[in-house]
Amino acid sequence: LLAAYTVFISKYTGQADIIVGTPVSGRIHDDLKEMVGMFVNMLLMRNFPEGTKTFRTLLLEVKLNTLNAFENQAYPFRELMKKIVDETDLSHNPLFDAMLILHNMEPIELEIEGLSISPYKSEAYPAPAQVDINLLALEDDNGIRFELSHSTALFKRETMERFTRHFVNLVQQVVSNPGQQIMNIEIMDEEEKNRVLEEFNGRPFEYDKTTTLTTLLESIEKQMPHQTALISEGRKTGHNCILTNHELNRQARRLALNIKQQGVGTDDIVGIITEPSEQMM
């Protein structure tokens, strides 16, 4: 589960250095097993799901890392925080944004004369999310059930529902073919992939492939000089910037002249650094 969850997060973030937090009971000594109290500690699971690795390779690495982490589970998480983080921002966890919780404890059976005891879960006041995304796995005799909680300030409900489908797709793939490379694991099913690639992109549009973009813009300017070419949100001024075809082409020509004066010629490659704005267009 941890290996699959790590790959899942990597797919969404595009990163190959993933840290997942997971709580442990902290009752590592026999004399603590029957003692009342809170001994839970947090472990950091850092793994590297590079795309060229097979899932089976990652699985072995995760196993080794997990065993090593459990060897050090008595080290207080708060002490680790003090050593790594200078200032603690209570609004978020500074060391990890994703958490995995596995509940695989045997069901507690109590027999008290005259009493009927059963678990009760209140849905009236859900607890606030401790991290950006938290996957809870509940293991019993019938299998594993998942609950996914998240920060509502970051994710919409439909986004998380899509996350759950993608996670299930990922788990099915790695179970059926653990030898495949991580880069080849796809989180979308065929229906969603077809919708993204085909439906969202619209129908093919025929155009003259022998012309250039600047020629097309010149032609559009002559036909519709006063038609709006683009609207850009004015983040600094608070007002939208609206450019007509004529204004856009005039600014483009002015920029082209400036670039030519810098010594740039035909087929030269020019790098651009700019924030999203009308100037980028």
Order of alpha helices (4+ residues) and beta strands (2+ residues): alpha-beta-beta-alpha-alpha-beta-beta-beta-alpha-alpha-alpha-beta-beta-alpha
